[in-house]
């Protein structure tokens, strides 16, 4: 219970440090795209519910998610089930309107499965719209953001699995060690150098806490 309460104070509650950081990120997004209300967005890895709560209202949002994009009875919000690294084909098969102004993604690129898959995701992003906003936690921030454990991203895999299985600040406690291992192996934080390789013409923005970059955003 103590771990759950601490996590809520740090990142999950509407008044948490994490919530304030997310609100600042929305402000940065609006500054980057001041005409967002007139733009069509493809969200890779997001959810319909997140856009319902968002403080910005694009003209139209298509949400592509591999597992649970959510449900919508609003024609402005369209969920599609599928792999973001194969987005062009998935959208064509779903027969949705693929005219997009912006590809948007928060905290997805670190979960797609290694360098080759991240490079393919970046190719999809550049192909699907003239503009993009791709955010990811910064590898060298001292606190690993998914488990809220200091320096966890630099530890051997076995140690990271043990932490994922038992650390009280985890968002959702894994059911068993196999689930913990799967979550660890599918999480690989990236650096600014890597993001510049994936998005060579992008501007890389930095979200900072106490002057230290917490996450990075490729904007193009």
N, C-alpha and C positions, 0 to 999 in steps of 0.2 A: 504493500500500500504506500509506503514512504517513497519508493522509487516512482510509482505512478504519479504521486502528487508533485514530486520534484520535476519530473518530465513535463507535467502540465504547466508548472510555473515557468519552465525554461522555454518550451517550444509549442505546446499544444493549446493552451488557453487563449481566448481572444485578446488578453492583455499581456501575453508572454513576450519575451524578447524575440522569439521566433516570429510571432504574429506582427510585431512592429517591423521586423526585417522584411517580411513579405509585403507589408503595406508600402514600405519605401521602394521595394522592387517594382510594385505596380506604378508608383510615381515615376520611376525611371523609364518604365515601358511607355507610359503616356508621353513623356518628354521625347522619347525616341520616335514615337508614332502619333503625333498630335491629331491626325485625322482618323484615329482608330474607329470611331463610330461609323465611318463610311467604308470600312475595309472588311474583307473576308479573310478569316483566319483558319488555318489548319493546325490543330493542336495535336502533337505527337506525344502520346503517353499520359495525357491528362484525363479528366473526367467531366461529365456534364455538370455534376454538382459543383465542382470548383468554379465553373463559369457562371452558374446561378448566383454564387456568392461574390463573384469578382466585382470590384468597384468600377470596371470599365465595361462598356457594352458595344462590342463590334457589331457591324451590320449582320454578320453570319459567322458561326463557328462550327466546323466539323471536327469532332473529337475521335481520333484513332487510337485505340488502346488494345493491347494484346489480350487482356483478361477481362476487365470490367469497365468499359467506357461509360456505362450508366444508361439510363432510359430518358426519353424526352418526348413530350407531346407539344413542344414548342418548335415550330418550323425554323426558327432562328438557330437552334442547337441540334445538331445531327450527330448521333453516335455511330461509330463504325468499329466492328471488332476485327482486329488484324495486327500484323507485324509492321511496325514503323520502318524497319529496315527494308521492307518490300512494299512501301506505301503506294507507289505508282500503280502496281498491279492490283493491290487490295482495293484501292479506290475505284479502279476501272471495273473490277468484278462486282463491287457494291453498287455500281451505277449511280454514283453521287456526282454532283457538280464539282469538278476539280479546278475551277477558277479561283485561285487564292492570291491574296496580296501579301500575306505574311505566313510563314511557318513558325509556330511557337512551340517551345518545349521547356518544361521545368523538371530538372532532376530525372532525366531519362537516359542520357547518353552514357552515364556511368554504369548502367544496368543491362546493356544490350549484348554483352558477351565478347569482350576483347577488341583489340585494335582493328582487325579487319571489319568487324561488324560496325564499329564506330565510324570507320571511314565510309562504309556503305550508307549508314544513316546520314552522314554529312552530304554525300552525293544526292540522296533523295531530297534533303532539305533544299539544296541549291537548285535542284531540277523543278521543284513543285511551286515555287513562288519567287518573285523578285526580291523579297525582303525576308529576314528571319531574325528570331530572338531565341537563342539557345542557351539556357542557364544550366549550370552544374556546380555542385559543391567543389571547392578548391582542395586539391589533394594535400597541400601543405598547411592547411589550417590546423592548429594543434588538436582540436576536438573533432573526432570522427562524427559526422552529423547524423548518421542513421542510428547508431547505438549510443551516442553521447559518451564515448569512452576516449580518454586522451591517447593520441598516438596509435590507435588501434590499426589504422591503415598500414602501418609500417611493421607490424608484427607478422611472424610466420602464420601460415594458414591454420595450423592446429590450434594456436593460441587464439586466433580470431574466432574460430568455431566455438571454443570453450567460453569465450566472452559472450558470443551471441546466444549461447544456450542458457547462460546463468546471470548475465548482467541485469540488474533490476531496472535500468533506465531504457530498456528496449521498448519500442513502440508496441509490438505484439509478440509475446513470448512464444517461441517456436514449440510445436507439439512434441518434438523429439530431436535427437542429435542430427538425424539426416536432414531435417528441415532447416536446422541451424546452419549446417554445412552448405546447403543449397543457397541460402540467403547470402552467406559470406562469399561464395565463389562467383555469384552473379553481381557482386558489388565491387567495382574497380574505379576508384576516384582518379580523375585526370588532372593534368597540369596545364599551365598556360601555354607551354611549348606545344603540347599535344593539340590543344584547341586551335592554336595558330596553324598547325598542320592541317587539321580538318577543315578550317574555314580561313584560308589564307588571305582573303580580302576583307575580313571582318575587323571591326573595332572591338577590342576586348575590354569590357567594363569590369570593374571590381567592386563587389559589395564588401565593406569592411566593418569589423567590430574592433574597437580600440586601436584602429589603424592597421589591423592585420586583415588581409583579404580572406573572407569567409567563403565566398562563391564567386564564380566568374561567368560572364555572359558574352557570347559572341553575337554581335549585332551587325547585320549586313543588309 
